[in-house]
Amino acid sequence: MDKNISLERSNKKFEMLFKYSPVGMVMIAYKTGQILELNPTFIKSIGYSKKELLKLSIFDITPEKYHGTIMAELDEIEKHGELGPHYKEYIRKDGTTFPVKVSGFKMIDIDGTELILGIVEDISERVEFEKKLQEAAKTDY
């Protein structure tokens, strides 16, 4: 099979997975944290438009109390090539925070640029359900 056809197919598969994934995906620049690409699921969970998000870095959408965590995640990626899962919060456009489970791995773009592909799961519903279960358990005793 022609190398170019194989690469084209591989790229198309990645694009489809990225676009239609039921969990949020965000590609960031490894060195700066600049948001470079994101999928519709991530956009929906955070409330910004794609255009707005592409002007932000991961630090802009992460509460300050987690900025040290980001540095630890970068260290983890540097040592192991991947990270997570980690639990933290992100900031929606309206200023509210929401809990997320984040995993990711380091990638090298065709031009040699180091990237991080983050897998971001909005776990708001799960956290709310667990709180309700805990409250129900307290009332049963």
A tleap script that builds the chain and sets N, CA, C and O, in Angstrom:
source leaprc.protein.ff14SB
mol = sequence {
  NMET ASP LYS ASN ILE SER LEU GLU ARG SER
  ASN LYS LYS PHE GLU MET LEU PHE LYS TYR
  SER PRO VAL GLY MET VAL MET ILE ALA TYR
  LYS THR GLY GLN ILE LEU GLU LEU ASN PRO
  THR PHE ILE LYS SER ILE GLY TYR SER LYS
  LYS GLU LEU LEU LYS LEU SER ILE PHE ASP
  ILE THR PRO GLU LYS TYR HIE GLY THR ILE
  MET ALA GLU LEU ASP GLU ILE GLU LYS HIE
  GLY GLU LEU GLY PRO HIE TYR LYS GLU TYR
  ILE ARG LYS ASP GLY THR THR PHE PRO VAL
  LYS VAL SER GLY PHE LYS MET ILE ASP ILE
  ASP GLY THR GLU LEU ILE LEU GLY ILE VAL
  GLU ASP ILE SER GLU ARG VAL GLU PHE GLU
  LYS LYS LEU GLN GLU ALA ALA LYS THR ASP
  CTYR
}
set mol.1.N position { 0.849 -1.186 0.000 }
set mol.1.CA position { 0.000 0.000 0.000 }
set mol.1.C position { 0.888 1.240 0.000 }
set mol.1.O position { 1.912 1.275 0.683 }
set mol.2.N position { 0.508 2.223 -0.741 }
set mol.2.CA position { 1.234 3.485 -0.833 }
set mol.2.C position { 1.284 4.148 0.547 }
set mol.2.O position { 0.273 4.203 1.246 }
set mol.3.N position { 2.460 4.649 0.937 }
set mol.3.CA position { 2.644 5.303 2.239 }
set mol.3.C position { 1.720 6.497 2.409 }
set mol.3.O position { 1.174 6.707 3.492 }
set mol.4.N position { 1.538 7.285 1.348 }
set mol.4.CA position { 0.683 8.460 1.424 }
set mol.4.C position { -0.777 8.088 1.666 }
set mol.4.O position { -1.475 8.765 2.420 }
set mol.5.N position { -1.234 7.024 1.034 }
set mol.5.CA position { -2.607 6.560 1.243 }
set mol.5.C position { -2.772 6.074 2.672 }
set mol.5.O position { -3.776 6.372 3.319 }
set mol.6.N position { -1.802 5.334 3.165 }
set mol.6.CA position { -1.841 4.827 4.532 }
set mol.6.C position { -1.872 5.977 5.543 }
set mol.6.O position { -2.650 5.941 6.496 }
set mol.7.N position { -1.040 6.981 5.343 }
set mol.7.CA position { -0.999 8.143 6.223 }
set mol.7.C position { -2.319 8.906 6.162 }
set mol.7.O position { -2.826 9.364 7.186 }
set mol.8.N position { -2.869 9.039 4.964 }
set mol.8.CA position { -4.141 9.740 4.795 }
set mol.8.C position { -5.259 9.009 5.547 }
set mol.8.O position { -6.070 9.639 6.226 }
set mol.9.N position { -5.296 7.696 5.425 }
set mol.9.CA position { -6.308 6.904 6.146 }
set mol.9.C position { -6.145 7.046 7.652 }
set mol.9.O position { -7.125 7.214 8.377 }
set mol.10.N position { -4.907 6.978 8.116 }
set mol.10.CA position { -4.627 7.120 9.535 }
set mol.10.C position { -5.084 8.486 10.046 }
set mol.10.O position { -5.705 8.580 11.105 }
set mol.11.N position { -4.782 9.525 9.306 }
set mol.11.CA position { -5.198 10.873 9.683 }
set mol.11.C position { -6.714 10.995 9.729 }
set mol.11.O position { -7.265 11.613 10.640 }
set mol.12.N position { -7.390 10.404 8.743 }
set mol.12.CA position { -8.856 10.459 8.694 }
set mol.12.C position { -9.465 9.748 9.901 }
set mol.12.O position { -10.424 10.242 10.495 }
set mol.13.N position { -8.915 8.596 10.262 }
set mol.13.CA position { -9.405 7.860 11.435 }
set mol.13.C position { -9.248 8.699 12.695 }
set mol.13.O position { -10.162 8.781 13.515 }
set mol.14.N position { -8.077 9.324 12.843 }
set mol.14.CA position { -7.838 10.166 14.011 }
set mol.14.C position { -8.820 11.335 14.043 }
set mol.14.O position { -9.384 11.639 15.094 }
set mol.15.N position { -9.027 11.986 12.911 }
set mol.15.CA position { -9.958 13.114 12.834 }
set mol.15.C position { -11.367 12.695 13.246 }
set mol.15.O position { -12.038 13.419 13.981 }
set mol.16.N position { -11.814 11.541 12.780 }
set mol.16.CA position { -13.157 11.054 13.107 }
set mol.16.C position { -13.264 10.727 14.596 }
set mol.16.O position { -14.249 11.088 15.241 }
set mol.17.N position { -12.278 10.058 15.132 }
set mol.17.CA position { -12.263 9.734 16.557 }
set mol.17.C position { -12.290 11.012 17.388 }
set mol.17.O position { -13.045 11.116 18.355 }
set mol.18.N position { -11.473 11.971 17.012 }
set mol.18.CA position { -11.388 13.246 17.725 }
set mol.18.C position { -12.729 13.975 17.684 }
set mol.18.O position { -13.223 14.445 18.708 }
set mol.19.N position { -13.300 14.061 16.507 }
set mol.19.CA position { -14.541 14.821 16.321 }
set mol.19.C position { -15.743 14.183 17.015 }
set mol.19.O position { -16.559 14.889 17.608 }
set mol.20.N position { -15.860 12.863 16.947 }
set mol.20.CA position { -17.065 12.201 17.434 }
set mol.20.C position { -16.913 11.515 18.782 }
set mol.20.O position { -17.818 10.800 19.212 }
set mol.21.N position { -15.795 11.716 19.454 }
set mol.21.CA position { -15.587 11.096 20.757 }
set mol.21.C position { -16.640 11.581 21.756 }
set mol.21.O position { -16.951 12.772 21.798 }
set mol.22.N position { -17.187 10.668 22.558 }
set mol.22.CA position { -18.169 11.079 23.566 }
set mol.22.C position { -17.527 11.757 24.776 }
set mol.22.O position { -18.234 12.265 25.646 }
set mol.23.N position { -16.201 11.770 24.838 }
set mol.23.CA position { -15.504 12.494 25.899 }
set mol.23.C position { -14.741 13.655 25.269 }
set mol.23.O position { -14.408 13.628 24.084 }
set mol.24.N position { -14.475 14.659 26.071 }
set mol.24.CA position { -13.761 15.824 25.586 }
set mol.24.C position { -12.319 15.493 25.241 }
set mol.24.O position { -11.663 14.704 25.921 }
set mol.25.N position { -11.848 16.104 24.185 }
set mol.25.CA position { -10.451 15.951 23.785 }
set mol.25.C position { -9.915 17.337 23.469 }
set mol.25.O position { -10.581 18.154 22.832 }
set mol.26.N position { -8.690 17.582 23.934 }
set mol.26.CA position { -8.058 18.879 23.708 }
set mol.26.C position { -6.582 18.653 23.410 }
set mol.26.O position { -5.902 17.898 24.106 }
set mol.27.N position { -6.106 19.306 22.386 }
set mol.27.CA position { -4.700 19.227 22.030 }
set mol.27.C position { -4.059 20.534 22.456 }
set mol.27.O position { -4.523 21.613 22.088 }
set mol.28.N position { -2.987 20.433 23.236 }
set mol.28.CA position { -2.299 21.639 23.700 }
set mol.28.C position { -0.820 21.575 23.353 }
set mol.28.O position { -0.253 20.497 23.172 }
set mol.29.N position { -0.207 22.746 23.265 }
set mol.29.CA position { 1.232 22.831 23.050 }
set mol.29.C position { 1.924 22.405 24.345 }
set mol.29.O position { 1.612 22.910 25.423 }
set mol.30.N position { 2.849 21.485 24.225 }
set mol.30.CA position { 3.527 20.919 25.400 }
set mol.30.C position { 4.246 21.985 26.209 }
set mol.30.O position { 4.156 21.979 27.436 }
set mol.31.N position { 4.938 22.873 25.578 }
set mol.31.CA position { 5.773 23.855 26.288 }
set mol.31.C position { 4.971 24.996 26.905 }
set mol.31.O position { 5.342 25.494 27.968 }
set mol.32.N position { 3.881 25.422 26.267 }
set mol.32.CA position { 3.163 26.621 26.711 }
set mol.32.C position { 1.786 26.356 27.304 }
set mol.32.O position { 1.258 27.192 28.038 }
set mol.33.N position { 1.204 25.218 27.000 }
set mol.33.CA position { -0.160 24.952 27.443 }
set mol.33.C position { -1.213 25.609 26.568 }
set mol.33.O position { -2.403 25.542 26.877 }
set mol.34.N position { -0.793 26.241 25.482 }
set mol.34.CA position { -1.726 26.889 24.557 }
set mol.34.C position { -2.670 25.844 23.957 }
set mol.34.O position { -2.225 24.785 23.516 }
set mol.35.N position { -3.955 26.138 23.941 }
set mol.35.CA position { -4.935 25.243 23.341 }
set mol.35.C position { -4.835 25.368 21.827 }
set mol.35.O position { -4.938 26.465 21.277 }
set mol.36.N position { -4.635 24.242 21.161 }
set mol.36.CA position { -4.447 24.236 19.711 }
set mol.36.C position { -5.626 23.648 18.955 }
set mol.36.O position { -5.922 24.061 17.834 }
set mol.37.N position { -6.300 22.682 19.571 }
set mol.37.CA position { -7.443 22.030 18.925 }
set mol.37.C position { -8.286 21.398 20.021 }
set mol.37.O position { -7.774 21.034 21.080 }
set mol.38.N position { -9.573 21.271 19.760 }
set mol.38.CA position { -10.472 20.651 20.724 }
set mol.38.C position { -11.668 20.102 19.997 }
set mol.38.O position { -11.981 20.517 18.881 }
set mol.39.N position { -12.339 19.161 20.640 }
set mol.39.CA position { -13.472 18.550 19.963 }
set mol.39.C position { -14.795 19.136 20.467 }
set mol.39.O position { -14.817 19.825 21.487 }
set mol.40.N position { -15.896 18.867 19.759 }
set mol.40.CA position { -17.197 19.426 20.137 }
set mol.40.C position { -17.635 19.047 21.557 }
set mol.40.O position { -18.287 19.847 22.228 }
set mol.41.N position { -17.293 17.862 22.016 }
set mol.41.CA position { -17.686 17.447 23.366 }
set mol.41.C position { -17.032 18.345 24.403 }
set mol.41.O position { -17.684 18.765 25.359 }
set mol.42.N position { -15.749 18.645 24.225 }
set mol.42.CA position { -15.053 19.537 25.154 }
set mol.42.C position { -15.660 20.939 25.098 }
set mol.42.O position { -15.885 21.564 26.134 }
set mol.43.N position { -15.921 21.426 23.898 }
set mol.43.CA position { -16.496 22.761 23.730 }
set mol.43.C position { -17.834 22.850 24.452 }
set mol.43.O position { -18.106 23.833 25.141 }
set mol.44.N position { -18.661 21.839 24.299 }
set mol.44.CA position { -19.989 21.832 24.932 }
set mol.44.C position { -19.881 21.860 26.456 }
set mol.44.O position { -20.652 22.553 27.119 }
set mol.45.N position { -18.937 21.117 27.008 }
set mol.45.CA position { -18.835 21.034 28.467 }
set mol.45.C position { -18.318 22.321 29.095 }
set mol.45.O position { -18.638 22.611 30.248 }
set mol.46.N position { -17.526 23.095 28.365 }
set mol.46.CA position { -16.881 24.264 28.969 }
set mol.46.C position { -17.585 25.585 28.636 }
set mol.46.O position { -17.390 26.579 29.335 }
set mol.47.N position { -18.396 25.602 27.580 }
set mol.47.CA position { -19.235 26.771 27.310 }
set mol.47.C position { -18.620 27.883 26.488 }
set mol.47.O position { -19.316 28.832 26.125 }
set mol.48.N position { -17.351 27.796 26.189 }
set mol.48.CA position { -16.725 28.779 25.313 }
set mol.48.C position { -16.943 28.342 23.867 }
set mol.48.O position { -17.256 27.182 23.599 }
set mol.49.N position { -16.777 29.278 22.948 }
set mol.49.CA position { -16.763 28.902 21.538 }
set mol.49.C position { -15.370 28.374 21.204 }
set mol.49.O position { -14.416 28.599 21.949 }
set mol.50.N position { -15.264 27.682 20.095 }
set mol.50.CA position { -13.958 27.181 19.663 }
set mol.50.C position { -13.001 28.348 19.460 }
set mol.50.O position { -11.842 28.288 19.871 }
set mol.51.N position { -13.483 29.396 18.834 }
set mol.51.CA position { -12.646 30.570 18.563 }
set mol.51.C position { -12.100 31.167 19.866 }
set mol.51.O position { -10.933 31.553 19.933 }
set mol.52.N position { -12.936 31.241 20.886 }
set mol.52.CA position { -12.505 31.779 22.181 }
set mol.52.C position { -11.459 30.864 22.834 }
set mol.52.O position { -10.451 31.334 23.360 }
set mol.53.N position { -11.715 29.570 22.790 }
set mol.53.CA position { -10.796 28.614 23.424 }
set mol.53.C position { -9.426 28.606 22.768 }
set mol.53.O position { -8.419 28.414 23.449 }
set mol.54.N position { -9.369 28.811 21.462 }
set mol.54.CA position { -8.084 28.794 20.768 }
set mol.54.C position { -7.214 30.001 21.129 }
set mol.54.O position { -6.047 30.059 20.741 }
set mol.55.N position { -7.767 30.952 21.858 }
set mol.55.CA position { -6.991 32.095 22.346 }
set mol.55.C position { -6.511 31.883 23.783 }
set mol.55.O position { -5.810 32.728 24.339 }
set mol.56.N position { -6.890 30.756 24.377 }
set mol.56.CA position { -6.590 30.496 25.785 }
set mol.56.C position { -5.540 29.402 25.937 }
set mol.56.O position { -5.236 28.665 24.999 }
set mol.57.N position { -5.002 29.323 27.135 }
set mol.57.CA position { -4.121 28.213 27.482 }
set mol.57.C position { -4.842 27.357 28.516 }
set mol.57.O position { -5.885 27.746 29.041 }
set mol.58.N position { -4.287 26.212 28.795 }
set mol.58.CA position { -4.872 25.312 29.787 }
set mol.58.C position { -4.911 25.993 31.159 }
set mol.58.O position { -5.782 25.696 31.977 }
set mol.59.N position { -3.968 26.907 31.408 }
set mol.59.CA position { -3.939 27.639 32.677 }
set mol.59.C position { -5.143 28.573 32.806 }
set mol.59.O position { -5.618 28.812 33.916 }
set mol.60.N position { -5.638 29.099 31.695 }
set mol.60.CA position { -6.771 30.021 31.712 }
set mol.60.C position { -8.078 29.329 32.101 }
set mol.60.O position { -8.975 29.969 32.649 }
set mol.61.N position { -8.188 28.055 31.827 }
set mol.61.CA position { -9.442 27.349 32.120 }
set mol.61.C position { -9.329 26.464 33.360 }
set mol.61.O position { -10.251 25.713 33.678 }
set mol.62.N position { -8.202 26.554 34.054 }
set mol.62.CA position { -7.969 25.756 35.252 }
set mol.62.C position { -7.892 26.683 36.458 }
set mol.62.O position { -7.128 27.648 36.438 }
set mol.63.N position { -8.671 26.409 37.516 }
set mol.63.CA position { -8.565 27.245 38.718 }
set mol.63.C position { -7.124 27.298 39.225 }
set mol.63.O position { -6.381 26.320 39.136 }
set mol.64.N position { -6.752 28.445 39.751 }
set mol.64.CA position { -5.371 28.664 40.182 }
set mol.64.C position { -4.889 27.608 41.176 }
set mol.64.O position { -3.712 27.249 41.176 }
set mol.65.N position { -5.786 27.113 42.015 }
set mol.65.CA position { -5.364 26.122 43.014 }
set mol.65.C position { -4.848 24.834 42.370 }
set mol.65.O position { -4.211 24.025 43.045 }
set mol.66.N position { -5.113 24.629 41.067 }
set mol.66.CA position { -4.640 23.433 40.353 }
set mol.66.C position { -3.426 23.702 39.455 }
set mol.66.O position { -2.952 22.786 38.782 }
set mol.67.N position { -2.920 24.926 39.431 }
set mol.67.CA position { -1.794 25.232 38.549 }
set mol.67.C position { -0.561 24.402 38.907 }
set mol.67.O position { 0.190 24.008 38.015 }
set mol.68.N position { -0.341 24.134 40.179 }
set mol.68.CA position { 0.756 23.250 40.593 }
set mol.68.C position { 0.545 21.838 40.075 }
set mol.68.O position { 1.501 21.143 39.733 }
set mol.69.N position { -0.711 21.420 40.020 }
set mol.69.CA position { -1.049 20.098 39.493 }
set mol.69.C position { -0.670 19.999 38.020 }
set mol.69.O position { -0.184 18.963 37.568 }
set mol.70.N position { -0.892 21.075 37.276 }
set mol.70.CA position { -0.534 21.072 35.859 }
set mol.70.C position { 0.968 20.840 35.713 }
set mol.70.O position { 1.401 20.069 34.857 }
set mol.71.N position { 1.752 21.502 36.541 }
set mol.71.CA position { 3.205 21.326 36.477 }
set mol.71.C position { 3.584 19.884 36.800 }
set mol.71.O position { 4.475 19.320 36.165 }
set mol.72.N position { 2.916 19.287 37.778 }
set mol.72.CA position { 3.174 17.879 38.117 }
set mol.72.C position { 2.769 16.966 36.959 }
set mol.72.O position { 3.439 15.969 36.687 }
set mol.73.N position { 1.674 17.307 36.278 }
set mol.73.CA position { 1.241 16.523 35.122 }
set mol.73.C position { 2.268 16.593 33.998 }
set mol.73.O position { 2.544 15.590 33.340 }
set mol.74.N position { 2.833 17.779 33.777 }
set mol.74.CA position { 3.869 17.925 32.755 }
set mol.74.C position { 5.100 17.086 33.105 }
set mol.74.O position { 5.714 16.477 32.229 }
set mol.75.N position { 5.453 17.061 34.382 }
set mol.75.CA position { 6.574 16.221 34.827 }
set mol.75.C position { 6.267 14.746 34.571 }
set mol.75.O position { 7.127 13.991 34.118 }
set mol.76.N position { 5.027 14.350 34.869 }
set mol.76.CA position { 4.613 12.961 34.650 }
set mol.76.C position { 4.700 12.590 33.168 }
set mol.76.O position { 5.169 11.508 32.816 }
set mol.77.N position { 4.247 13.490 32.314 }
set mol.77.CA position { 4.318 13.236 30.870 }
set mol.77.C position { 5.773 13.154 30.415 }
set mol.77.O position { 6.126 12.314 29.587 }
set mol.78.N position { 6.597 14.017 30.954 }
set mol.78.CA position { 8.013 14.016 30.568 }
set mol.78.C position { 8.673 12.682 30.940 }
set mol.78.O position { 9.481 12.152 30.178 }
set mol.79.N position { 8.328 12.152 32.099 }
set mol.79.CA position { 8.935 10.900 32.573 }
set mol.79.C position { 8.343 9.664 31.911 }
set mol.79.O position { 9.070 8.722 31.597 }
set mol.80.N position { 7.025 9.658 31.695 }
set mol.80.CA position { 6.336 8.441 31.277 }
set mol.80.C position { 5.665 8.514 29.903 }
set mol.80.O position { 5.242 7.491 29.366 }
set mol.81.N position { 5.568 9.706 29.339 }
set mol.81.CA position { 4.922 9.869 28.046 }
set mol.81.C position { 3.409 9.946 28.126 }
set mol.81.O position { 2.736 10.148 27.116 }
set mol.82.N position { 2.880 9.785 29.321 }
set mol.82.CA position { 1.421 9.849 29.515 }
set mol.82.C position { 1.125 10.335 30.917 }
set mol.82.O position { 2.017 10.418 31.761 }
set mol.83.N position { -0.135 10.657 31.160 }
set mol.83.CA position { -0.532 11.092 32.493 }
set mol.83.C position { -1.920 10.591 32.818 }
set mol.83.O position { -2.721 10.270 31.941 }
set mol.84.N position { -2.171 10.536 34.105 }
set mol.84.CA position { -3.514 10.298 34.616 }
set mol.84.C position { -3.897 8.865 34.833 }
set mol.84.O position { -3.119 7.926 34.667 }
set mol.85.N position { -5.144 8.758 35.214 }
set mol.85.CA position { -6.093 9.865 35.307 }
set mol.85.C position { -5.862 10.712 36.557 }
set mol.85.O position { -5.443 10.218 37.604 }
set mol.86.N position { -6.151 12.003 36.410 }
set mol.86.CA position { -6.107 12.966 37.500 }
set mol.86.C position { -7.485 13.598 37.610 }
set mol.86.O position { -8.201 13.730 36.618 }
set mol.87.N position { -7.844 13.983 38.816 }
set mol.87.CA position { -9.121 14.641 39.051 }
set mol.87.C position { -8.855 16.077 39.469 }
set mol.87.O position { -8.041 16.336 40.355 }
set mol.88.N position { -9.546 17.004 38.826 }
set mol.88.CA position { -9.428 18.416 39.165 }
set mol.88.C position { -10.667 19.122 38.647 }
set mol.88.O position { -11.688 18.482 38.398 }
set mol.89.N position { -10.588 20.418 38.486 }
set mol.89.CA position { -11.719 21.194 37.980 }
set mol.89.C position { -11.262 22.065 36.815 }
set mol.89.O position { -10.082 22.391 36.687 }
set mol.90.N position { -12.222 22.434 35.970 }
set mol.90.CA position { -12.013 23.433 34.939 }
set mol.90.C position { -13.036 24.540 35.163 }
set mol.90.O position { -14.022 24.357 35.877 }
set mol.91.N position { -12.788 25.681 34.547 }
set mol.91.CA position { -13.656 26.845 34.689 }
set mol.91.C position { -14.459 27.019 33.403 }
set mol.91.O position { -13.896 27.127 32.314 }
set mol.92.N position { -15.781 27.045 33.548 }
set mol.92.CA position { -16.648 27.317 32.405 }
set mol.92.C position { -16.614 28.812 32.073 }
set mol.92.O position { -16.143 29.625 32.868 }
set mol.93.N position { -17.107 29.148 30.916 }
set mol.93.CA position { -17.147 30.545 30.480 }
set mol.93.C position { -17.917 31.410 31.474 }
set mol.93.O position { -17.567 32.571 31.685 }
set mol.94.N position { -18.961 30.853 32.087 }
set mol.94.CA position { -19.770 31.627 33.034 }
set mol.94.C position { -19.097 31.773 34.399 }
set mol.94.O position { -19.670 32.377 35.306 }
set mol.95.N position { -17.885 31.226 34.557 }
set mol.95.CA position { -17.139 31.368 35.806 }
set mol.95.C position { -17.315 30.232 36.791 }
set mol.95.O position { -16.566 30.136 37.763 }
set mol.96.N position { -18.295 29.367 36.555 }
set mol.96.CA position { -18.486 28.232 37.454 }
set mol.96.C position { -17.411 27.175 37.166 }
set mol.96.O position { -16.865 27.095 36.066 }
set mol.97.N position { -17.136 26.391 38.172 }
set mol.97.CA position { -16.180 25.306 37.987 }
set mol.97.C position { -16.928 23.986 37.903 }
set mol.97.O position { -18.051 23.863 38.391 }
set mol.98.N position { -16.294 23.003 37.280 }
set mol.98.CA position { -16.892 21.687 37.195 }
set mol.98.C position { -15.784 20.639 37.288 }
set mol.98.O position { -14.668 20.860 36.817 }
set mol.99.N position { -16.107 19.483 37.905 }
set mol.99.CA position { -15.093 18.439 38.093 }
set mol.99.C position { -14.824 17.676 36.799 }
set mol.99.O position { -15.735 17.392 36.021 }
set mol.100.N position { -13.543 17.352 36.590 }
set mol.100.CA position { -13.136 16.606 35.403 }
set mol.100.C position { -12.154 15.512 35.791 }
set mol.100.O position { -11.443 15.601 36.793 }
set mol.101.N position { -12.142 14.489 34.970 }
set mol.101.CA position { -11.124 13.438 35.042 }
set mol.101.C position { -10.280 13.609 33.789 }
set mol.101.O position { -10.796 13.565 32.672 }
set mol.102.N position { -8.977 13.804 33.979 }
set mol.102.CA position { -8.083 14.107 32.873 }
set mol.102.C position { -7.012 13.033 32.723 }
set mol.102.O position { -6.365 12.635 33.692 }
set mol.103.N position { -6.841 12.577 31.499 }
set mol.103.CA position { -5.744 11.681 31.124 }
set mol.103.C position { -5.129 12.273 29.862 }
set mol.103.O position { -5.723 13.146 29.229 }
set mol.104.N position { -3.965 11.809 29.504 }
set mol.104.CA position { -3.388 12.329 28.277 }
set mol.104.C position { -2.065 11.681 27.954 }
set mol.104.O position { -1.542 10.863 28.710 }
set mol.105.N position { -1.543 12.066 26.815 }
set mol.105.CA position { -0.240 11.561 26.413 }
set mol.105.C position { 0.436 12.542 25.484 }
set mol.105.O position { -0.205 13.376 24.845 }
set mol.106.N position { 1.749 12.418 25.428 }
set mol.106.CA position { 2.572 13.296 24.607 }
set mol.106.C position { 2.610 12.766 23.188 }
set mol.106.O position { 2.687 11.559 22.954 }
set mol.107.N position { 2.554 13.699 22.244 }
set mol.107.CA position { 2.634 13.365 20.824 }
set mol.107.C position { 3.661 14.286 20.178 }
set mol.107.O position { 3.911 15.388 20.666 }
set mol.108.N position { 4.243 13.837 19.098 }
set mol.108.CA position { 5.131 14.677 18.308 }
set mol.108.C position { 4.472 14.867 16.948 }
set mol.108.O position { 4.220 13.904 16.225 }
set mol.109.N position { 4.194 16.134 16.611 }
set mol.109.CA position { 3.578 16.445 15.329 }
set mol.109.C position { 4.576 16.194 14.202 }
set mol.109.O position { 5.775 16.071 14.449 }
set mol.110.N position { 4.093 16.118 12.993 }
set mol.110.CA position { 4.936 15.829 11.833 }
set mol.110.C position { 6.071 16.844 11.670 }
set mol.110.O position { 7.122 16.528 11.112 }
set mol.111.N position { 5.843 18.081 12.171 }
set mol.111.CA position { 6.894 19.102 12.080 }
set mol.111.C position { 7.816 19.106 13.302 }
set mol.111.O position { 8.681 19.973 13.427 }
set mol.112.N position { 7.630 18.135 14.200 }
set mol.112.CA position { 8.484 18.014 15.377 }
set mol.112.C position { 7.954 18.718 16.612 }
set mol.112.O position { 8.577 18.640 17.672 }
set mol.113.N position { 6.824 19.402 16.508 }
set mol.113.CA position { 6.231 20.097 17.645 }
set mol.113.C position { 5.728 19.097 18.675 }
set mol.113.O position { 5.045 18.130 18.337 }
set mol.114.N position { 6.072 19.340 19.935 }
set mol.114.CA position { 5.603 18.477 21.018 }
set mol.114.C position { 4.203 18.929 21.442 }
set mol.114.O position { 3.971 20.110 21.700 }
set mol.115.N position { 3.285 17.978 21.507 }
set mol.115.CA position { 1.899 18.238 21.847 }
set mol.115.C position { 1.460 17.322 22.974 }
set mol.115.O position { 2.081 16.293 23.240 }
set mol.116.N position { 0.390 17.711 23.623 }
set mol.116.CA position { -0.270 16.826 24.579 }
set mol.116.C position { -1.706 16.664 24.114 }
set mol.116.O position { -2.405 17.650 23.879 }
set mol.117.N position { -2.140 15.431 23.982 }
set mol.117.CA position { -3.541 15.150 23.702 }
set mol.117.C position { -4.184 14.803 25.039 }
set mol.117.O position { -3.880 13.775 25.644 }
set mol.118.N position { -5.072 15.675 25.484 }
set mol.118.CA position { -5.768 15.469 26.744 }
set mol.118.C position { -7.143 14.876 26.512 }
set mol.118.O position { -7.884 15.309 25.630 }
set mol.119.N position { -7.470 13.877 27.321 }
set mol.119.CA position { -8.800 13.270 27.319 }
set mol.119.C position { -9.483 13.794 28.575 }
set mol.119.O position { -9.034 13.523 29.689 }
set mol.120.N position { -10.561 14.540 28.400 }
set mol.120.CA position { -11.201 15.247 29.506 }
set mol.120.C position { -12.647 14.778 29.644 }
set mol.120.O position { -13.476 14.992 28.760 }
set mol.121.N position { -12.922 14.144 30.756 }
set mol.121.CA position { -14.284 13.672 31.017 }
set mol.121.C position { -14.940 14.570 32.057 }
set mol.121.O position { -14.449 14.683 33.180 }
set mol.122.N position { -16.041 15.206 31.690 }
set mol.122.CA position { -16.837 16.006 32.624 }
set mol.122.C position { -17.551 15.016 33.545 }
set mol.122.O position { -18.409 14.250 33.106 }
set mol.123.N position { -17.186 15.043 34.821 }
set mol.123.CA position { -17.761 14.076 35.759 }
set mol.123.C position { -18.771 14.730 36.710 }
set mol.123.O position { -19.018 14.219 37.802 }
set mol.124.N position { -19.348 15.848 36.297 }
set mol.124.CA position { -20.314 16.582 37.125 }
set mol.124.C position { -21.476 15.701 37.566 }
set mol.124.O position { -21.826 15.668 38.746 }
set mol.125.N position { -22.072 14.988 36.614 }
set mol.125.CA position { -23.231 14.156 36.948 }
set mol.125.C position { -22.863 13.050 37.925 }
set mol.125.O position { -23.617 12.757 38.853 }
set mol.126.N position { -21.712 12.444 37.715 }
set mol.126.CA position { -21.268 11.371 38.613 }
set mol.126.C position { -21.044 11.907 40.034 }
set mol.126.O position { -21.470 11.286 41.008 }
set mol.127.N position { -20.385 13.045 40.143 }
set mol.127.CA position { -20.110 13.644 41.449 }
set mol.127.C position { -21.416 13.999 42.149 }
set mol.127.O position { -21.563 13.754 43.347 }
set mol.128.N position { -22.362 14.572 41.415 }
set mol.128.CA position { -23.664 14.925 41.990 }
set mol.128.C position { -24.403 13.674 42.466 }
set mol.128.O position { -24.994 13.674 43.546 }
set mol.129.N position { -24.372 12.623 41.673 }
set mol.129.CA position { -25.021 11.366 42.043 }
set mol.129.C position { -24.391 10.781 43.308 }
set mol.129.O position { -25.102 10.301 44.191 }
set mol.130.N position { -23.065 10.820 43.397 }
set mol.130.CA position { -22.379 10.297 44.579 }
set mol.130.C position { -22.741 11.101 45.829 }
set mol.130.O position { -22.886 10.533 46.911 }
set mol.131.N position { -22.889 12.428 45.684 }
set mol.131.CA position { -23.303 13.259 46.818 }
set mol.131.C position { -24.695 12.863 47.292 }
set mol.131.O position { -24.954 12.765 48.491 }
set mol.132.N position { -25.586 12.637 46.330 }
set mol.132.CA position { -26.952 12.237 46.691 }
set mol.132.C position { -26.963 10.883 47.391 }
set mol.132.O position { -27.717 10.680 48.343 }
set mol.133.N position { -26.136 9.963 46.927 }
set mol.133.CA position { -26.039 8.657 47.588 }
set mol.133.C position { -25.525 8.793 49.011 }
set mol.133.O position { -26.029 8.139 49.924 }
set mol.134.N position { -24.526 9.640 49.199 }
set mol.134.CA position { -23.979 9.864 50.538 }
set mol.134.C position { -25.018 10.481 51.463 }
set mol.134.O position { -25.133 10.088 52.624 }
set mol.135.N position { -25.770 11.443 50.951 }
set mol.135.CA position { -26.832 12.069 51.740 }
set mol.135.C position { -27.906 11.056 52.089 }
set mol.135.O position { -28.398 11.036 53.217 }
set mol.136.N position { -28.272 10.217 51.136 }
set mol.136.CA position { -29.285 9.194 51.392 }
set mol.136.C position { -28.781 8.193 52.431 }
set mol.136.O position { -29.551 7.742 53.278 }
set mol.137.N position { -27.518 7.851 52.374 }
set mol.137.CA position { -26.953 6.906 53.339 }
set mol.137.C position { -26.963 7.508 54.735 }
set mol.137.O position { -27.189 6.790 55.709 }
set mol.138.N position { -26.721 8.818 54.856 }
set mol.138.CA position { -26.737 9.480 56.152 }
set mol.138.C position { -28.126 9.463 56.768 }
set mol.138.O position { -28.256 9.287 57.980 }
set mol.139.N position { -29.166 9.642 55.963 }
set mol.139.CA position { -30.531 9.678 56.477 }
set mol.139.C position { -31.038 8.283 56.844 }
set mol.139.O position { -32.005 8.154 57.595 }
set mol.140.N position { -30.397 7.247 56.322 }
set mol.140.CA position { -30.815 5.884 56.639 }
set mol.140.C position { -30.342 5.431 58.014 }
set mol.140.O position { -30.824 4.421 58.529 }
set mol.141.N position { -29.403 6.164 58.619 }
set mol.141.CA position { -28.865 5.731 59.918 }
set mol.141.C position { -29.422 6.503 61.039 }
set mol.141.O position { -29.069 6.258 62.192 }
savepdb mol mol.pdb
quit
